[in-house]
């Protein structure tokens, strides 16, 4: 089955790539999840638009990624969340909240799916999270969680 990817999928391709996958994988997972569209002559015209959007918001190369990593690692990211008197949060800090906090701190726009939280953030204090910019470059940023 021939598909056009609409999002980046590890070990398969980037958004805008035309890939050949098994019928079941494409029909039962990629297309219903909105991660790919069927390859047709009409959809072929959408490839350039998808690639342009990917390039506009994505990391261009490893040199650009290392520049972004230095910029992200120098940020002072602070997130406020509701917390109990003991310092435990009501819930946890999500990757979407972290992405907004990085942008608010003066950093670049980061996709929430690129943020890797090893252990869920459920307490007030300092925590380190990873931001995967490319396969070779990962930035580590220290996030300070305060009680709201």
TACORHU-V172799 format. One record per pair of residues at least 12 apart in sequence whose C-alpha atoms are under 10 Angstrom apart, sorted by the first residue. I is the first residue (numbers start at 1). J is the second residue. D is the distance in whole Angstrom. If there is no record, write none. Layout:
I,J,D
I,J,D
//
This chain:
1,19,8
1,20,6
1,21,5
1,22,6
1,23,5
1,24,9
1,25,9
1,26,7
1,27,9
1,38,8
1,39,9
2,18,7
2,19,6
2,20,5
2,21,6
2,22,9
2,23,9
2,26,8
2,36,10
2,37,9
2,38,7
2,39,6
2,40,9
3,16,10
3,17,8
3,18,6
3,19,5
3,20,6
3,21,8
3,26,8
3,27,10
3,30,9
3,31,9
3,35,10
3,36,6
3,37,6
3,38,5
3,39,5
3,40,9
3,43,10
3,44,10
4,16,6
4,17,6
4,18,5
4,19,6
4,20,9
4,30,10
4,31,10
4,35,9
4,36,5
4,37,5
4,38,6
4,39,6
4,40,9
4,43,8
4,44,8
4,46,9
4,47,7
4,50,9
5,17,6
5,18,7
5,19,7
5,30,8
5,31,9
5,34,9
5,35,6
5,36,4
5,37,7
5,38,9
5,39,9
5,47,9
5,50,9
6,18,10
6,30,9
6,31,10
6,34,7
6,35,5
6,36,5
6,37,7
6,46,10
6,47,9
6,50,7
6,51,9
6,54,9
7,30,10
7,34,8
7,35,5
7,36,7
7,50,9
7,54,9
8,35,8
8,36,10
8,54,9
9,30,10
9,35,8
9,36,10
10,135,9
14,50,10
14,51,9
14,54,8
15,35,9
15,36,9
15,47,9
15,50,6
15,51,7
15,52,10
15,53,9
15,54,7
15,55,10
16,36,9
16,44,10
16,46,8
16,47,5
16,48,7
16,49,8
16,50,5
16,51,5
16,52,9
16,53,9
16,54,8
17,36,10
17,47,8
17,48,10
17,50,9
17,51,8
18,36,9
18,37,10
18,38,10
18,39,8
18,44,9
18,47,8
19,36,10
19,39,9
20,39,10
26,38,9
57,108,10
57,109,8
57,110,9
57,111,9
58,109,9
58,110,9
58,111,9
58,133,9
58,134,9
59,133,7
59,134,7
60,133,10
60,134,9
61,133,10
61,134,8
61,137,10
62,133,9
62,134,7
62,135,9
62,136,7
62,137,7
63,137,9
64,133,9
64,134,10
64,137,10
65,132,9
65,133,6
65,134,7
65,136,9
65,137,6
65,138,8
65,139,9
66,133,9
66,134,9
66,136,10
66,137,7
66,138,9
66,139,8
68,107,8
68,108,8
68,133,8
68,137,10
68,138,10
68,139,8
69,107,10
69,108,10
69,131,8
69,132,9
69,133,8
69,137,8
69,138,7
69,139,5
69,140,8
69,141,9
70,139,8
70,140,9
70,141,10
71,106,9
71,107,7
71,108,8
71,139,9
71,141,10
72,102,8
72,103,10
72,105,9
72,106,9
72,107,6
72,108,8
72,110,10
72,131,9
72,139,7
72,140,8
72,141,7
72,142,10
73,107,9
73,130,10
73,131,10
73,139,6
73,140,6
73,141,5
73,142,8
74,107,9
74,140,10
74,141,8
74,142,9
75,102,8
75,103,10
75,105,7
75,106,7
75,107,7
75,141,7
75,142,8
75,143,9
76,101,10
76,102,8
76,105,7
76,106,9
76,107,10
76,141,8
76,142,7
76,143,7
76,144,8
77,98,8
77,99,10
77,100,10
77,101,6
77,102,6
77,103,9
77,104,8
77,105,6
77,106,9
77,107,9
77,126,10
77,141,8
77,142,7
77,143,5
77,144,6
77,145,9
78,98,9
78,101,7
78,102,8
78,104,9
78,105,8
78,125,10
78,126,9
78,142,9
78,143,6
78,144,5
78,145,6
78,146,7
79,93,8
79,97,8
79,98,7
79,100,9
79,101,6
79,102,9
79,104,10
79,105,10
79,124,10
79,125,10
79,143,7
79,144,6
79,145,5
79,146,6
79,147,9
79,148,9
80,93,9
80,97,10
80,101,10
80,124,9
80,144,8
80,145,6
80,146,5
80,147,6
80,148,5
81,93,8
81,97,10
81,122,10
81,123,9
81,124,8
81,145,7
81,146,6
81,147,5
81,148,5
82,124,9
82,145,10
82,146,8
82,147,6
82,148,5
83,122,9
83,123,8
83,124,7
83,145,10
83,146,8
83,147,5
83,148,7
84,123,9
84,124,9
84,147,8
84,148,10
85,147,9
86,123,9
86,124,9
87,122,9
87,123,6
87,124,5
87,125,8
87,145,10
87,146,9
87,147,7
88,121,10
88,122,6
88,123,4
88,124,6
88,125,10
88,147,9
89,121,8
89,122,5
89,123,5
89,124,7
89,145,9
89,146,9
89,147,8
89,148,10
90,122,8
90,123,9
91,120,10
91,121,9
91,122,7
91,123,9
92,120,7
92,121,5
92,122,5
92,123,8
93,117,10
93,120,7
93,121,6
93,122,7
93,123,9
93,145,9
94,112,9
94,115,10
94,117,9
94,120,8
94,121,8
94,122,10
95,110,10
95,111,9
95,112,5
95,113,7
95,114,9
95,115,6
95,116,8
95,117,8
95,120,10
95,121,10
95,129,10
96,110,9
96,111,8
96,112,5
96,113,8
96,115,9
97,112,8
98,110,9
98,111,10
98,112,8
98,115,8
98,117,10
98,129,9
98,143,8
99,111,7
99,112,6
99,113,9
99,114,9
99,115,8
99,131,9
100,112,9
101,143,9
102,141,9
102,143,9
110,131,8
110,132,9
110,133,9
111,131,9
111,132,9
111,133,9
112,131,9
113,131,9
113,132,9
114,130,8
114,131,6
114,132,5
114,133,7
114,134,9
114,138,9
115,129,7
115,130,6
115,131,4
115,132,6
115,133,9
115,138,10
115,139,9
115,140,10
116,128,10
116,129,6
116,130,5
116,131,6
116,132,7
116,138,10
116,140,9
117,129,5
117,130,7
117,131,9
118,130,8
121,143,10
121,145,9
122,145,9
123,145,8
123,146,9
123,147,9
124,144,8
124,145,5
124,146,5
124,147,7
125,143,8
125,144,6
125,145,5
125,146,7
125,147,9
126,142,7
126,143,6
126,144,4
126,145,6
126,146,9
127,141,8
127,142,6
127,143,5
127,144,6
127,145,8
128,140,7
128,141,6
128,142,4
128,143,6
128,144,9
129,141,6
129,142,7
129,143,7
130,142,9
//
